[in-house]
Amino acid sequence: MPVVLIVWLHSLSIVVAAYLLGSIPTGYLLVRFVHKQDIRSLGSGNIGATNVLRSGAKGLGAATFLFDVLKGALAVLVGARLAAIGFPPIPVHNAEALAALCAVLGHMYPVWLGLKGGKGVATAFGVFLVLAPLPALGCLAVFIVVMFLSRIVSLASILSSAAFPAFGWIFAEKVGEPWLHTPLIFAIMSGVVALIIWKHGPNIQRLINGTEYRFGAKKPAVATEVKTEDSV
């Protein structure tokens, strides 16, 4: 078999494994198992942690976030493992970046739910924790600060996600991860961020209009009749 074809098949195995791990609809499964409800019929209809939390299931919301982070991290670790055992081996950081992108795509477009998933923030945090831990923690700090000041999850998610390529680029040499400067990996990281921001399109419009939901704010009476887009 030609070496080029072997490399393509090897890469395909990473794509498939990472996508399938990322596509596990944890929020949907947890709410279905515990409350016998379809999270897609509650709140915004989003399967992510924010909608699970706002549906009244605080513990399940936290569990959804945790499992979404873990599945992202696991997808990158599996990608790295598959890269090492194949022949010829794929550069491990390239494989990790490819797995990161596919895991986030799996969360956003899960095959099990008709390609209608979440917005990828928690899963992206998981993949970035493995791919570049310090920049990922920097993004977490941005999220916490923005959330504390604004109480708007979508704004915190957008700004913290947008900060990752910058943190990755700035701190790459300082944290011993110069491979973050390679064009392919930087493009993939930026692509993940662009996908997250794109998925927040309706939230961005409401931020511009000043109508985005703030945690702790009292909802208007008509809010029960209108779905609002969540962030995670």
C-alpha positions as a printed Julia matrix, in Angstrom:
232×3 Matrix{Float64}:
   0.0    0.0    0.0
   1.42   3.45  -0.9
   2.8    5.4    2.05
   0.62   8.42   1.23
  -2.51   6.28   1.42
  -1.37   4.81   4.73
  -0.89   8.31   6.17
  -4.35   9.35   4.96
  -5.96   6.29   6.53
  -3.99   6.86   9.71
  -5.2   10.46   9.84
  -8.76   9.31   9.13
  -8.66   7.05  12.18
  -7.78  10.07  14.32
 -10.56  12.13  12.75
 -13.18   9.45  13.33
 -12.12   8.64  16.9
 -11.99  12.3   17.97
 -15.28  13.15  16.28
 -17.1   10.22  17.89
 -15.76  11.09  21.34
 -16.68  14.75  20.89
 -20.14  13.85  19.63
 -21.19  12.09  22.85
 -24.2   14.27  23.87
 -23.5   14.33  27.58
 -26.1   16.96  28.49
 -28.78  15.15  26.55
 -27.89  11.78  28.07
 -27.69  13.05  31.65
 -31.05  14.84  31.55
 -32.68  11.91  29.76
 -31.31   9.41  32.27
 -31.95  11.39  35.48
 -35.11  13.35  34.69
 -36.51  11.36  31.76
 -36.69  14.6   29.77
 -35.31  15.78  26.44
 -33.09  18.8   27.13
 -33.82  19.94  23.57
 -37.4   20.67  24.64
 -36.29  22.87  27.56
 -35.03  26.44  27.58
 -33.06  27.22  24.46
 -33.06  23.62  23.28
 -29.26  23.54  23.47
 -27.64  20.37  24.82
 -24.8   22.22  26.53
 -24.11  22.84  30.2
 -25.63  26.33  30.29
 -29.06  25.17  29.17
 -28.93  22.17  31.51
 -28.09  24.55  34.36
 -30.81  27.05  33.43
 -33.37  24.26  33.17
 -33.09  23.97  36.96
 -30.71  21.01  37.18
 -27.67  22.68  38.74
 -25.89  19.44  39.54
 -26.47  18.09  36.05
 -25.28  21.37  34.58
 -21.99  21.05  36.42
 -21.72  17.38  35.44
 -22.41  18.25  31.8
 -19.64  20.84  31.8
 -17.21  18.42  33.43
 -17.94  15.56  31.04
 -17.81  17.86  28.01
 -14.37  19.03  29.14
 -13.23  15.44  29.77
 -14.4   14.13  26.4
 -12.49  16.92  24.66
  -9.34  16.16  26.62
  -9.72  12.43  26.0
 -10.15  12.97  22.25
  -6.8   14.78  22.06
  -5.07  12.12  24.17
  -6.49   9.37  21.93
  -5.36  11.31  18.85
  -1.83  11.49  20.24
  -1.87   7.76  21.02
  -3.09   6.84  17.54
  -0.4    9.06  16.04
   2.3    7.18  17.92
   1.23   3.65  17.05
   0.74   4.17  13.32
   3.33   3.71  10.6
   4.67   6.01   9.48
   3.95   7.96  12.68
   2.19  11.32  12.41
   3.81  14.23  14.29
   2.11  14.09  17.67
   1.24  17.77  17.93
  -0.32  17.74  14.46
  -2.42  14.75  15.49
  -3.47  16.47  18.72
  -4.53  19.61  16.86
  -6.48  17.56  14.3
  -8.19  15.64  17.11
  -9.01  18.91  18.89
 -10.78  20.29  15.84
 -12.72  17.08  15.21
 -13.79  16.74  18.86
 -15.24  20.26  18.86
 -16.98  19.6   15.54
 -18.4   16.4   17.02
 -19.86  18.33  19.95
 -21.33  20.99  17.67
 -22.64  18.54  15.07
 -23.27  15.16  16.73
 -24.41  12.48  14.32
 -26.65  11.01  17.03
 -28.82  14.16  17.29
 -29.23  15.12  13.67
 -26.07  17.29  13.69
 -27.64  19.67  16.24
 -25.38  19.99  19.25
 -23.86  22.57  21.57
 -21.59  25.54  21.01
 -18.36  23.81  21.89
 -16.99  26.02  24.67
 -16.55  23.32  27.34
 -15.25  20.77  24.83
 -12.82  23.33  23.41
 -11.56  24.04  26.92
 -10.92  20.32  27.33
  -8.97  19.98  24.09
  -6.99  23.15  24.8
  -6.1   21.92  28.29
  -4.22  19.03  26.71
  -2.97  20.89  23.65
  -1.65  23.94  25.52
  -2.43  23.87  29.27
  -1.14  27.31  30.32
  -2.88  29.28  27.54
  -6.06  27.31  28.3
  -5.87  28.28  31.97
  -5.32  31.88  30.89
  -8.55  31.68  28.92
 -10.3   30.28  31.98
  -9.12  33.32  33.94
 -10.53  35.6   31.23
 -13.85  33.75  31.41
 -14.05  34.1   35.19
 -13.23  37.82  35.15
 -15.66  38.65  32.34
 -18.38  36.51  33.9
 -17.86  38.19  37.28
 -18.06  41.67  35.77
 -20.87  41.1   33.27
 -22.78  37.98  34.43
 -23.2   37.18  30.71
 -22.08  33.65  29.83
 -21.98  34.24  26.08
 -19.75  37.31  26.41
 -17.39  35.46  28.74
 -17.33  32.47  26.37
 -16.64  34.58  23.27
 -13.88  36.69  24.82
 -12.15  33.79  26.56
 -12.23  31.69  23.39
 -10.92  34.57  21.27
  -8.01  34.97  23.7
  -6.67  31.45  23.15
  -4.74  31.94  19.88
  -3.18  35.09  21.32
  -2.19  33.36  24.56
  -0.88  30.38  22.6
   1.23  32.57  20.35
   2.56  34.84  23.1
   3.43  32.14  25.62
   4.54  29.38  23.24
   8.26  29.92  23.74
   7.96  30.77  27.45
   6.09  27.58  28.32
   8.23  25.34  26.13
   5.62  24.82  23.41
   7.19  26.46  20.3
   5.19  24.09  18.07
   2.18  26.36  18.74
   3.8   28.75  16.25
   3.62  26.27  13.37
   1.16  27.47  10.69
  -0.94  24.29  10.66
  -1.49  24.14  14.41
  -2.07  27.87  14.77
  -4.59  27.72  11.9
  -6.45  24.83  13.56
  -6.54  26.62  16.92
  -7.86  29.75  15.24
 -10.37  27.66  13.31
 -11.77  26.18  16.53
 -12.16  29.68  17.97
 -13.81  30.93  14.78
 -16.33  28.06  14.93
 -17.21  28.9   18.54
 -17.71  32.58  17.76
 -19.76  31.73  14.67
 -22.02  29.47  16.74
 -22.6   32.44  19.04
 -24.03  34.56  16.22
 -27.49  35.02  17.82
 -25.86  35.82  21.17
 -23.67  38.46  19.54
 -26.73  40.07  17.98
 -28.45  40.21  21.37
 -25.29  41.61  22.96
 -25.36  44.39  20.37
 -29.06  44.99  21.07
 -28.53  44.9   24.83
 -31.01  42.04  25.29
 -28.67  39.17  26.16
 -29.54  37.3   29.37
 -27.54  38.04  32.52
 -27.34  35.38  35.18
 -29.29  36.48  38.22
 -31.41  38.93  36.27
 -35.17  38.65  36.53
 -36.69  37.35  33.31
 -39.62  39.19  31.75
 -42.94  37.39  31.83
 -42.88  36.69  28.1
 -39.51  34.98  28.32
 -41.17  31.62  28.9
 -42.58  31.8   25.39
 -39.32  32.66  23.66
 -36.26  30.49  23.39
 -32.93  32.13  24.13
 -29.63  30.81  22.87
 -27.24  29.49  25.45
 -23.49  29.66  25.24
 -21.83  26.36  26.14
